[in-house]
Amino acid sequence: MSNNNSLKFTWIENPDTVGEMLFTFDGKKIFNLFRDYPYALTPEQKKLFDEANPFWAHYFRDRK
């Protein structure tokens, strides 16, 4: 795990799309909650996501 202090979790708002939940850590790579969590995240990104979103971390707790 790297020590990248520049990582910051941000939801991406898109009022034209219903049901799509997108987020980013660096403003460049965009993740889709339902497709990418937790598989496409680094351990550092997953930890940050889980801390910022305990509901979703619990909801997807069975995903390994």
PQR file of N, CA, C, O and H, with PARSE charges and radii, in Angstrom:
ATOM      1  N   MET A   1       0.854  -1.170   0.000 -0.4000 1.5000
ATOM      2  CA  MET A   1       0.000   0.000   0.000 -0.0000 2.0000
ATOM      3  C   MET A   1       0.904   1.238   0.000  0.5500 1.7000
ATOM      4  O   MET A   1       1.849   1.338   0.782 -0.5500 1.4000
ATOM      5  N   SER A   2       0.596   2.154  -0.876 -0.4000 1.5000
ATOM      6  CA  SER A   2       1.395   3.372  -0.959 -0.0000 2.0000
ATOM      7  C   SER A   2       0.927   4.385   0.080  0.5500 1.7000
ATOM      8  O   SER A   2      -0.166   4.271   0.634 -0.5500 1.4000
ATOM      9  H   SER A   2      -0.172   2.073  -1.512  0.4000 1.0000
ATOM     10  N   ASN A   3       1.756   5.350   0.325 -0.4000 1.5000
ATOM     11  CA  ASN A   3       1.419   6.422   1.246 -0.0000 2.0000
ATOM     12  C   ASN A   3       1.007   7.648   0.456  0.5500 1.7000
ATOM     13  O   ASN A   3       1.662   8.686   0.553 -0.5500 1.4000
ATOM     14  H   ASN A   3       2.644   5.443  -0.125  0.4000 1.0000
ATOM     15  N   ASN A   4      -0.055   7.557  -0.319 -0.4000 1.5000
ATOM     16  CA  ASN A   4      -0.495   8.643  -1.184 -0.0000 2.0000
ATOM     17  C   ASN A   4      -1.512   9.496  -0.436  0.5500 1.7000
ATOM     18  O   ASN A   4      -2.696   9.160  -0.391 -0.5500 1.4000
ATOM     19  H   ASN A   4      -0.587   6.714  -0.398  0.4000 1.0000
ATOM     20  N   ASN A   5      -1.057  10.586   0.146 -0.4000 1.5000
ATOM     21  CA  ASN A   5      -1.945  11.452   0.912 -0.0000 2.0000
ATOM     22  C   ASN A   5      -2.833  12.323   0.036  0.5500 1.7000
ATOM     23  O   ASN A   5      -3.682  13.048   0.554 -0.5500 1.4000
ATOM     24  H   ASN A   5      -0.096  10.859   0.109  0.4000 1.0000
ATOM     25  N   SER A   6      -2.653  12.267  -1.287 -0.4000 1.5000
ATOM     26  CA  SER A   6      -3.462  13.086  -2.177 -0.0000 2.0000
ATOM     27  C   SER A   6      -4.800  12.422  -2.518  0.5500 1.7000
ATOM     28  O   SER A   6      -5.642  13.046  -3.165 -0.5500 1.4000
ATOM     29  H   SER A   6      -1.963  11.677  -1.707  0.4000 1.0000
ATOM     30  N   LEU A   7      -5.013  11.179  -2.100 -0.4000 1.5000
ATOM     31  CA  LEU A   7      -6.273  10.509  -2.371 -0.0000 2.0000
ATOM     32  C   LEU A   7      -7.393  11.169  -1.582  0.5500 1.7000
ATOM     33  O   LEU A   7      -7.270  11.414  -0.382 -0.5500 1.4000
ATOM     34  H   LEU A   7      -4.329  10.672  -1.575  0.4000 1.0000
ATOM     35  N   LYS A   8      -8.472  11.447  -2.270 -0.4000 1.5000
ATOM     36  CA  LYS A   8      -9.642  12.045  -1.632 -0.0000 2.0000
ATOM     37  C   LYS A   8     -10.877  11.463  -2.307  0.5500 1.7000
ATOM     38  O   LYS A   8     -10.992  11.505  -3.532 -0.5500 1.4000
ATOM     39  H   LYS A   8      -8.573  11.248  -3.245  0.4000 1.0000
ATOM     40  N   PHE A   9     -11.791  10.928  -1.527 -0.4000 1.5000
ATOM     41  CA  PHE A   9     -13.009  10.342  -2.065 -0.0000 2.0000
ATOM     42  C   PHE A   9     -14.005  11.428  -2.440  0.5500 1.7000
ATOM     43  O   PHE A   9     -14.243  12.348  -1.658 -0.5500 1.4000
ATOM     44  H   PHE A   9     -11.698  10.894  -0.532  0.4000 1.0000
ATOM     45  N   THR A  10     -14.591  11.330  -3.639 -0.4000 1.5000
ATOM     46  CA  THR A  10     -15.602  12.281  -4.095 -0.0000 2.0000
ATOM     47  C   THR A  10     -16.652  11.561  -4.935  0.5500 1.7000
ATOM     48  O   THR A  10     -16.317  10.828  -5.865 -0.5500 1.4000
ATOM     49  H   THR A  10     -14.397  10.583  -4.274  0.4000 1.0000
ATOM     50  N   TRP A  11     -17.918  11.774  -4.603 -0.4000 1.5000
ATOM     51  CA  TRP A  11     -19.006  11.305  -5.457 -0.0000 2.0000
ATOM     52  C   TRP A  11     -19.068  12.219  -6.679  0.5500 1.7000
ATOM     53  O   TRP A  11     -18.793  13.415  -6.575 -0.5500 1.4000
ATOM     54  H   TRP A  11     -18.190  12.370  -3.847  0.4000 1.0000
ATOM     55  N   ILE A  12     -19.424  11.668  -7.820 -0.4000 1.5000
ATOM     56  CA  ILE A  12     -19.580  12.450  -9.044 -0.0000 2.0000
ATOM     57  C   ILE A  12     -21.075  12.615  -9.297  0.5500 1.7000
ATOM     58  O   ILE A  12     -21.795  11.636  -9.492 -0.5500 1.4000
ATOM     59  H   ILE A  12     -19.647  10.697  -7.904  0.4000 1.0000
ATOM     60  N   GLU A  13     -21.516  13.831  -9.291 -0.4000 1.5000
ATOM     61  CA  GLU A  13     -22.933  14.136  -9.506 -0.0000 2.0000
ATOM     62  C   GLU A  13     -23.240  14.169 -11.004  0.5500 1.7000
ATOM     63  O   GLU A  13     -22.538  14.824 -11.774 -0.5500 1.4000
ATOM     64  H   GLU A  13     -20.931  14.626  -9.132  0.4000 1.0000
ATOM     65  N   ASN A  14     -24.288  13.462 -11.407 -0.4000 1.5000
ATOM     66  CA  ASN A  14     -24.743  13.476 -12.788 -0.0000 2.0000
ATOM     67  C   ASN A  14     -26.273  13.445 -12.777  0.5500 1.7000
ATOM     68  O   ASN A  14     -26.868  12.368 -12.803 -0.5500 1.4000
ATOM     69  H   ASN A  14     -24.858  12.930 -10.781  0.4000 1.0000
ATOM     70  N   PRO A  15     -26.913  14.613 -12.740 -0.5600 1.5000
ATOM     71  CA  PRO A  15     -28.379  14.654 -12.633  0.2800 2.0000
ATOM     72  C   PRO A  15     -29.104  14.085 -13.848  0.5500 1.7000
ATOM     73  O   PRO A  15     -30.307  13.836 -13.778 -0.5500 1.4000
ATOM     74  N   ASP A  16     -28.401  13.875 -14.957 -0.4000 1.5000
ATOM     75  CA  ASP A  16     -29.038  13.335 -16.153 -0.0000 2.0000
ATOM     76  C   ASP A  16     -29.134  11.812 -16.149  0.5500 1.7000
ATOM     77  O   ASP A  16     -29.769  11.230 -17.028 -0.5500 1.4000
ATOM     78  H   ASP A  16     -27.423  14.077 -15.014  0.4000 1.0000
ATOM     79  N   THR A  17     -28.509  11.166 -15.169 -0.4000 1.5000
ATOM     80  CA  THR A  17     -28.499   9.710 -15.105 -0.0000 2.0000
ATOM     81  C   THR A  17     -29.082   9.248 -13.780  0.5500 1.7000
ATOM     82  O   THR A  17     -28.673   9.710 -12.715 -0.5500 1.4000
ATOM     83  H   THR A  17     -27.993  11.639 -14.456  0.4000 1.0000
ATOM     84  N   VAL A  18     -30.047   8.323 -13.854 -0.4000 1.5000
ATOM     85  CA  VAL A  18     -30.695   7.799 -12.663 -0.0000 2.0000
ATOM     86  C   VAL A  18     -30.085   6.441 -12.322  0.5500 1.7000
ATOM     87  O   VAL A  18     -29.920   5.592 -13.198 -0.5500 1.4000
ATOM     88  H   VAL A  18     -30.379   7.947 -14.719  0.4000 1.0000
ATOM     89  N   GLY A  19     -29.752   6.239 -11.056 -0.4000 1.5000
ATOM     90  CA  GLY A  19     -29.286   4.940 -10.586 -0.0000 2.0000
ATOM     91  C   GLY A  19     -27.816   4.658 -10.796  0.5500 1.7000
ATOM     92  O   GLY A  19     -27.336   3.595 -10.401 -0.5500 1.4000
ATOM     93  H   GLY A  19     -29.886   6.929 -10.344  0.4000 1.0000
ATOM     94  N   GLU A  20     -27.098   5.562 -11.395 -0.4000 1.5000
ATOM     95  CA  GLU A  20     -25.671   5.366 -11.599 -0.0000 2.0000
ATOM     96  C   GLU A  20     -24.927   6.095 -10.490  0.5500 1.7000
ATOM     97  O   GLU A  20     -25.129   7.292 -10.286 -0.5500 1.4000
ATOM     98  H   GLU A  20     -27.488   6.426 -11.715  0.4000 1.0000
ATOM     99  N   MET A  21     -24.076   5.385  -9.780 -0.4000 1.5000
ATOM    100  CA  MET A  21     -23.342   5.981  -8.661 -0.0000 2.0000
ATOM    101  C   MET A  21     -21.859   5.917  -8.979  0.5500 1.7000
ATOM    102  O   MET A  21     -21.227   4.864  -8.897 -0.5500 1.4000
ATOM    103  H   MET A  21     -23.912   4.413  -9.946  0.4000 1.0000
ATOM    104  N   LEU A  22     -21.321   7.073  -9.344 -0.4000 1.5000
ATOM    105  CA  LEU A  22     -19.927   7.166  -9.745 -0.0000 2.0000
ATOM    106  C   LEU A  22     -19.126   7.900  -8.689  0.5500 1.7000
ATOM    107  O   LEU A  22     -19.640   8.785  -8.005 -0.5500 1.4000
ATOM    108  H   LEU A  22     -21.834   7.929  -9.410  0.4000 1.0000
ATOM    109  N   PHE A  23     -17.863   7.527  -8.561 -0.4000 1.5000
ATOM    110  CA  PHE A  23     -16.989   8.208  -7.607 -0.0000 2.0000
ATOM    111  C   PHE A  23     -15.558   8.180  -8.114  0.5500 1.7000
ATOM    112  O   PHE A  23     -15.214   7.411  -9.011 -0.5500 1.4000
ATOM    113  H   PHE A  23     -17.444   6.808  -9.116  0.4000 1.0000
ATOM    114  N   THR A  24     -14.735   9.030  -7.524 -0.4000 1.5000
ATOM    115  CA  THR A  24     -13.335   9.123  -7.899 -0.0000 2.0000
ATOM    116  C   THR A  24     -12.503   9.431  -6.664  0.5500 1.7000
ATOM    117  O   THR A  24     -13.009   9.914  -5.652 -0.5500 1.4000
ATOM    118  H   THR A  24     -15.014   9.655  -6.795  0.4000 1.0000
ATOM    119  N   PHE A  25     -11.231   9.140  -6.776 -0.4000 1.5000
ATOM    120  CA  PHE A  25     -10.282   9.480  -5.714 -0.0000 2.0000
ATOM    121  C   PHE A  25      -9.313  10.560  -6.167  0.5500 1.7000
ATOM    122  O   PHE A  25      -8.789  11.319  -5.352 -0.5500 1.4000
ATOM    123  H   PHE A  25     -10.820   8.747  -7.598  0.4000 1.0000
ATOM    124  N   ASP A  26      -9.078  10.624  -7.468 -0.4000 1.5000
ATOM    125  CA  ASP A  26      -8.066  11.548  -7.992 -0.0000 2.0000
ATOM    126  C   ASP A  26      -8.605  12.505  -9.049  0.5500 1.7000
ATOM    127  O   ASP A  26      -7.857  13.332  -9.571 -0.5500 1.4000
ATOM    128  H   ASP A  26      -9.504  10.007  -8.131  0.4000 1.0000
ATOM    129  N   GLY A  27      -9.891  12.404  -9.369 -0.4000 1.5000
ATOM    130  CA  GLY A  27     -10.482  13.267 -10.380 -0.0000 2.0000
ATOM    131  C   GLY A  27     -10.208  12.805 -11.797  0.5500 1.7000
ATOM    132  O   GLY A  27     -10.665  13.440 -12.748 -0.5500 1.4000
ATOM    133  H   GLY A  27     -10.498  11.732  -8.945  0.4000 1.0000
ATOM    134  N   LYS A  28      -9.474  11.716 -11.962 -0.4000 1.5000
ATOM    135  CA  LYS A  28      -9.142  11.201 -13.295 -0.0000 2.0000
ATOM    136  C   LYS A  28      -9.831   9.866 -13.556  0.5500 1.7000
ATOM    137  O   LYS A  28     -10.579   9.731 -14.524 -0.5500 1.4000
ATOM    138  H   LYS A  28      -9.102  11.200 -11.190  0.4000 1.0000
ATOM    139  N   LYS A  29      -9.585   8.891 -12.705 -0.4000 1.5000
ATOM    140  CA  LYS A  29     -10.205   7.575 -12.865 -0.0000 2.0000
ATOM    141  C   LYS A  29     -11.545   7.572 -12.151  0.5500 1.7000
ATOM    142  O   LYS A  29     -11.644   7.938 -10.980 -0.5500 1.4000
ATOM    143  H   LYS A  29      -8.978   9.001 -11.919  0.4000 1.0000
ATOM    144  N   ILE A  30     -12.572   7.152 -12.877 -0.4000 1.5000
ATOM    145  CA  ILE A  30     -13.930   7.137 -12.348 -0.0000 2.0000
ATOM    146  C   ILE A  30     -14.363   5.690 -12.132  0.5500 1.7000
ATOM    147  O   ILE A  30     -14.201   4.840 -13.008 -0.5500 1.4000
ATOM    148  H   ILE A  30     -12.491   6.854 -13.829  0.4000 1.0000
ATOM    149  N   PHE A  31     -14.911   5.429 -10.958 -0.4000 1.5000
ATOM    150  CA  PHE A  31     -15.397   4.101 -10.603 -0.0000 2.0000
ATOM    151  C   PHE A  31     -16.914   4.105 -10.560  0.5500 1.7000
ATOM    152  O   PHE A  31     -17.529   5.113 -10.209 -0.5500 1.4000
ATOM    153  H   PHE A  31     -15.042   6.119 -10.246  0.4000 1.0000
ATOM    154  N   ASN A  32     -17.517   2.978 -10.917 -0.4000 1.5000
ATOM    155  CA  ASN A  32     -18.951   2.766 -10.793 -0.0000 2.0000
ATOM    156  C   ASN A  32     -19.155   1.892  -9.553  0.5500 1.7000
ATOM    157  O   ASN A  32     -18.616   0.788  -9.480 -0.5500 1.4000
ATOM    158  H   ASN A  32     -17.017   2.160 -11.202  0.4000 1.0000
ATOM    159  N   LEU A  33     -19.920   2.373  -8.593 -0.4000 1.5000
ATOM    160  CA  LEU A  33     -20.105   1.667  -7.332 -0.0000 2.0000
ATOM    161  C   LEU A  33     -20.525   0.217  -7.537  0.5500 1.7000
ATOM    162  O   LEU A  33     -19.918  -0.686  -6.961 -0.5500 1.4000
ATOM    163  H   LEU A  33     -20.358   3.270  -8.652  0.4000 1.0000
ATOM    164  N   PHE A  34     -21.536  -0.018  -8.334 -0.4000 1.5000
ATOM    165  CA  PHE A  34     -22.106  -1.359  -8.451 -0.0000 2.0000
ATOM    166  C   PHE A  34     -21.234  -2.307  -9.266  0.5500 1.7000
ATOM    167  O   PHE A  34     -21.285  -3.520  -9.061 -0.5500 1.4000
ATOM    168  H   PHE A  34     -22.029   0.715  -8.802  0.4000 1.0000
ATOM    169  N   ARG A  35     -20.449  -1.782 -10.172 -0.4000 1.5000
ATOM    170  CA  ARG A  35     -19.581  -2.621 -10.994 -0.0000 2.0000
ATOM    171  C   ARG A  35     -18.195  -2.801 -10.377  0.5500 1.7000
ATOM    172  O   ARG A  35     -17.643  -3.901 -10.413 -0.5500 1.4000
ATOM    173  H   ARG A  35     -20.407  -0.796 -10.339  0.4000 1.0000
ATOM    174  N   ASP A  36     -17.639  -1.753  -9.822 -0.4000 1.5000
ATOM    175  CA  ASP A  36     -16.227  -1.753  -9.453 -0.0000 2.0000
ATOM    176  C   ASP A  36     -15.912  -2.026  -7.987  0.5500 1.7000
ATOM    177  O   ASP A  36     -14.806  -2.469  -7.677 -0.5500 1.4000
ATOM    178  H   ASP A  36     -18.087  -0.859  -9.792  0.4000 1.0000
ATOM    179  N   TYR A  37     -16.843  -1.778  -7.086 -0.4000 1.5000
ATOM    180  CA  TYR A  37     -16.540  -1.948  -5.657 -0.0000 2.0000
ATOM    181  C   TYR A  37     -16.626  -3.401  -5.255  0.5500 1.7000
ATOM    182  O   TYR A  37     -17.629  -4.041  -5.570 -0.5500 1.4000
ATOM    183  H   TYR A  37     -17.742  -1.418  -7.339  0.4000 1.0000
ATOM    184  N   PRO A  38     -15.671  -3.949  -4.599 -0.5600 1.5000
ATOM    185  CA  PRO A  38     -14.348  -3.462  -4.230  0.2800 2.0000
ATOM    186  C   PRO A  38     -13.261  -3.909  -5.200  0.5500 1.7000
ATOM    187  O   PRO A  38     -12.083  -3.610  -5.005 -0.5500 1.4000
ATOM    188  N   TYR A  39     -13.665  -4.631  -6.252 -0.4000 1.5000
ATOM    189  CA  TYR A  39     -12.709  -5.337  -7.121 -0.0000 2.0000
ATOM    190  C   TYR A  39     -11.692  -4.431  -7.811  0.5500 1.7000
ATOM    191  O   TYR A  39     -10.531  -4.817  -7.951 -0.5500 1.4000
ATOM    192  H   TYR A  39     -14.622  -4.874  -6.411  0.4000 1.0000
ATOM    193  N   ALA A  40     -12.089  -3.264  -8.235 -0.4000 1.5000
ATOM    194  CA  ALA A  40     -11.199  -2.387  -9.007 -0.0000 2.0000
ATOM    195  C   ALA A  40     -10.450  -1.384  -8.126  0.5500 1.7000
ATOM    196  O   ALA A  40      -9.676  -0.575  -8.639 -0.5500 1.4000
ATOM    197  H   ALA A  40     -13.032  -2.951  -8.120  0.4000 1.0000
ATOM    198  N   LEU A  41     -10.666  -1.426  -6.830 -0.4000 1.5000
ATOM    199  CA  LEU A  41     -10.034  -0.476  -5.916 -0.0000 2.0000
ATOM    200  C   LEU A  41      -8.759  -1.070  -5.322  0.5500 1.7000
ATOM    201  O   LEU A  41      -8.662  -2.276  -5.097 -0.5500 1.4000
ATOM    202  H   LEU A  41     -11.295  -2.083  -6.414  0.4000 1.0000
ATOM    203  N   THR A  42      -7.798  -0.206  -5.077 -0.4000 1.5000
ATOM    204  CA  THR A  42      -6.608  -0.634  -4.348 -0.0000 2.0000
ATOM    205  C   THR A  42      -7.002  -0.784  -2.876  0.5500 1.7000
ATOM    206  O   THR A  42      -8.040  -0.263  -2.467 -0.5500 1.4000
ATOM    207  H   THR A  42      -7.876   0.774  -5.260  0.4000 1.0000
ATOM    208  N   PRO A  43      -6.202  -1.479  -2.078 -0.5600 1.5000
ATOM    209  CA  PRO A  43      -6.530  -1.566  -0.654  0.2800 2.0000
ATOM    210  C   PRO A  43      -6.652  -0.187   0.002  0.5500 1.7000
ATOM    211  O   PRO A  43      -7.511   0.016   0.860 -0.5500 1.4000
ATOM    212  N   GLU A  44      -5.812   0.744  -0.392 -0.4000 1.5000
ATOM    213  CA  GLU A  44      -5.875   2.101   0.159 -0.0000 2.0000
ATOM    214  C   GLU A  44      -7.178   2.794  -0.236  0.5500 1.7000
ATOM    215  O   GLU A  44      -7.803   3.456   0.592 -0.5500 1.4000
ATOM    216  H   GLU A  44      -5.114   0.579  -1.089  0.4000 1.0000
ATOM    217  N   GLN A  45      -7.590   2.645  -1.501 -0.4000 1.5000
ATOM    218  CA  GLN A  45      -8.839   3.244  -1.961 -0.0000 2.0000
ATOM    219  C   GLN A  45     -10.033   2.615  -1.256  0.5500 1.7000
ATOM    220  O   GLN A  45     -10.961   3.321  -0.862 -0.5500 1.4000
ATOM    221  H   GLN A  45      -7.082   2.107  -2.174  0.4000 1.0000
ATOM    222  N   LYS A  46     -10.020   1.287  -1.092 -0.4000 1.5000
ATOM    223  CA  LYS A  46     -11.125   0.611  -0.414 -0.0000 2.0000
ATOM    224  C   LYS A  46     -11.252   1.096   1.027  0.5500 1.7000
ATOM    225  O   LYS A  46     -12.358   1.344   1.506 -0.5500 1.4000
ATOM    226  H   LYS A  46      -9.266   0.714  -1.412  0.4000 1.0000
ATOM    227  N   LYS A  47     -10.115   1.231   1.723 -0.4000 1.5000
ATOM    228  CA  LYS A  47     -10.135   1.708   3.099 -0.0000 2.0000
ATOM    229  C   LYS A  47     -10.728   3.114   3.168  0.5500 1.7000
ATOM    230  O   LYS A  47     -11.559   3.394   4.031 -0.5500 1.4000
ATOM    231  H   LYS A  47      -9.216   1.029   1.334  0.4000 1.0000
ATOM    232  N   LEU A  48     -10.311   3.986   2.276 -0.4000 1.5000
ATOM    233  CA  LEU A  48     -10.828   5.351   2.252 -0.0000 2.0000
ATOM    234  C   LEU A  48     -12.319   5.362   1.919  0.5500 1.7000
ATOM    235  O   LEU A  48     -13.092   6.082   2.550 -0.5500 1.4000
ATOM    236  H   LEU A  48      -9.635   3.759   1.575  0.4000 1.0000
ATOM    237  N   PHE A  49     -12.722   4.567   0.930 -0.4000 1.5000
ATOM    238  CA  PHE A  49     -14.136   4.481   0.564 -0.0000 2.0000
ATOM    239  C   PHE A  49     -14.962   4.002   1.752  0.5500 1.7000
ATOM    240  O   PHE A  49     -15.994   4.590   2.073 -0.5500 1.4000
ATOM    241  H   PHE A  49     -12.094   3.982   0.417  0.4000 1.0000
ATOM    242  N   ASP A  50     -14.505   2.929   2.406 -0.4000 1.5000
ATOM    243  CA  ASP A  50     -15.254   2.357   3.530 -0.0000 2.0000
ATOM    244  C   ASP A  50     -15.395   3.347   4.685  0.5500 1.7000
ATOM    245  O   ASP A  50     -16.445   3.412   5.324 -0.5500 1.4000
ATOM    246  H   ASP A  50     -13.666   2.451   2.145  0.4000 1.0000
ATOM    247  N   GLU A  51     -14.351   4.110   4.949 -0.4000 1.5000
ATOM    248  CA  GLU A  51     -14.415   5.110   6.018 -0.0000 2.0000
ATOM    249  C   GLU A  51     -15.400   6.230   5.688  0.5500 1.7000
ATOM    250  O   GLU A  51     -16.095   6.733   6.571 -0.5500 1.4000
ATOM    251  H   GLU A  51     -13.498   4.057   4.430  0.4000 1.0000
ATOM    252  N   ALA A  52     -15.457   6.616   4.414 -0.4000 1.5000
ATOM    253  CA  ALA A  52     -16.344   7.700   3.987 -0.0000 2.0000
ATOM    254  C   ALA A  52     -17.780   7.229   3.776  0.5500 1.7000
ATOM    255  O   ALA A  52     -18.707   8.040   3.797 -0.5500 1.4000
ATOM    256  H   ALA A  52     -14.893   6.208   3.696  0.4000 1.0000
ATOM    257  N   ASN A  53     -17.973   5.921   3.570 -0.4000 1.5000
ATOM    258  CA  ASN A  53     -19.288   5.378   3.203 -0.0000 2.0000
ATOM    259  C   ASN A  53     -19.601   4.098   3.969  0.5500 1.7000
ATOM    260  O   ASN A  53     -19.665   3.028   3.364 -0.5500 1.4000
ATOM    261  H   ASN A  53     -17.220   5.262   3.553  0.4000 1.0000
ATOM    262  N   PRO A  54     -19.796   4.178   5.268 -0.5600 1.5000
ATOM    263  CA  PRO A  54     -20.038   2.950   6.036  0.2800 2.0000
ATOM    264  C   PRO A  54     -21.288   2.189   5.597  0.5500 1.7000
ATOM    265  O   PRO A  54     -21.330   0.964   5.711 -0.5500 1.4000
ATOM    266  N   PHE A  55     -22.303   2.890   5.099 -0.4000 1.5000
ATOM    267  CA  PHE A  55     -23.502   2.192   4.626 -0.0000 2.0000
ATOM    268  C   PHE A  55     -23.152   1.250   3.481  0.5500 1.7000
ATOM    269  O   PHE A  55     -23.518   0.075   3.501 -0.5500 1.4000
ATOM    270  H   PHE A  55     -22.269   3.885   5.007  0.4000 1.0000
ATOM    271  N   TRP A  56     -22.436   1.775   2.477 -0.4000 1.5000
ATOM    272  CA  TRP A  56     -22.104   0.956   1.311 -0.0000 2.0000
ATOM    273  C   TRP A  56     -21.101  -0.140   1.653  0.5500 1.7000
ATOM    274  O   TRP A  56     -21.167  -1.236   1.096 -0.5500 1.4000
ATOM    275  H   TRP A  56     -22.138   2.730   2.461  0.4000 1.0000
ATOM    276  N   ALA A  57     -20.183   0.143   2.556 -0.4000 1.5000
ATOM    277  CA  ALA A  57     -19.231  -0.884   2.992 -0.0000 2.0000
ATOM    278  C   ALA A  57     -19.987  -2.051   3.625  0.5500 1.7000
ATOM    279  O   ALA A  57     -19.659  -3.210   3.372 -0.5500 1.4000
ATOM    280  H   ALA A  57     -20.130   1.033   3.008  0.4000 1.0000
ATOM    281  N   HIS A  58     -20.985  -1.758   4.436 -0.4000 1.5000
ATOM    282  CA  HIS A  58     -21.794  -2.796   5.059 -0.0000 2.0000
ATOM    283  C   HIS A  58     -22.656  -3.496   4.014  0.5500 1.7000
ATOM    284  O   HIS A  58     -22.769  -4.721   4.029 -0.5500 1.4000
ATOM    285  H   HIS A  58     -21.251  -0.816   4.641  0.4000 1.0000
ATOM    286  N   TYR A  59     -23.261  -2.739   3.115 -0.4000 1.5000
ATOM    287  CA  TYR A  59     -24.134  -3.297   2.074 -0.0000 2.0000
ATOM    288  C   TYR A  59     -23.396  -4.343   1.227  0.5500 1.7000
ATOM    289  O   TYR A  59     -23.947  -5.394   0.899 -0.5500 1.4000
ATOM    290  H   TYR A  59     -23.169  -1.744   3.103  0.4000 1.0000
ATOM    291  N   PHE A  60     -22.151  -4.037   0.883 -0.4000 1.5000
ATOM    292  CA  PHE A  60     -21.355  -4.919   0.030 -0.0000 2.0000
ATOM    293  C   PHE A  60     -20.389  -5.796   0.832  0.5500 1.7000
ATOM    294  O   PHE A  60     -19.400  -6.277   0.279 -0.5500 1.4000
ATOM    295  H   PHE A  60     -21.703  -3.183   1.149  0.4000 1.0000
ATOM    296  N   ARG A  61     -20.653  -6.010   2.105 -0.4000 1.5000
ATOM    297  CA  ARG A  61     -19.714  -6.712   2.964 -0.0000 2.0000
ATOM    298  C   ARG A  61     -19.416  -8.144   2.499  0.5500 1.7000
ATOM    299  O   ARG A  61     -18.373  -8.690   2.856 -0.5500 1.4000
ATOM    300  H   ARG A  61     -21.457  -5.619   2.554  0.4000 1.0000
ATOM    301  N   ASP A  62     -20.298  -8.760   1.717 -0.4000 1.5000
ATOM    302  CA  ASP A  62     -20.065 -10.124   1.241 -0.0000 2.0000
ATOM    303  C   ASP A  62     -19.176 -10.189   0.007  0.5500 1.7000
ATOM    304  O   ASP A  62     -18.721 -11.265  -0.380 -0.5500 1.4000
ATOM    305  H   ASP A  62     -21.146  -8.316   1.426  0.4000 1.0000
ATOM    306  N   ARG A  63     -18.932  -9.048  -0.602 -0.4000 1.5000
ATOM    307  CA  ARG A  63     -18.032  -9.024  -1.770 -0.0000 2.0000
ATOM    308  C   ARG A  63     -16.594  -9.137  -1.290  0.5500 1.7000
ATOM    309  O   ARG A  63     -16.163  -8.384  -0.416 -0.5500 1.4000
ATOM    310  H   ARG A  63     -19.302  -8.174  -0.287  0.4000 1.0000
ATOM    311  N   LYS A  64     -15.878 -10.047  -1.842 -0.4000 1.5000
ATOM    312  CA  LYS A  64     -14.482 -10.269  -1.425 -0.0000 2.0000
ATOM    313  C   LYS A  64     -13.547  -9.838  -2.525  0.5500 1.7000
ATOM    314  O   LYS A  64     -12.329  -9.942  -2.376 -0.5500 1.4000
ATOM    315  H   LYS A  64     -16.227 -10.659  -2.551  0.4000 1.0000
TER
END
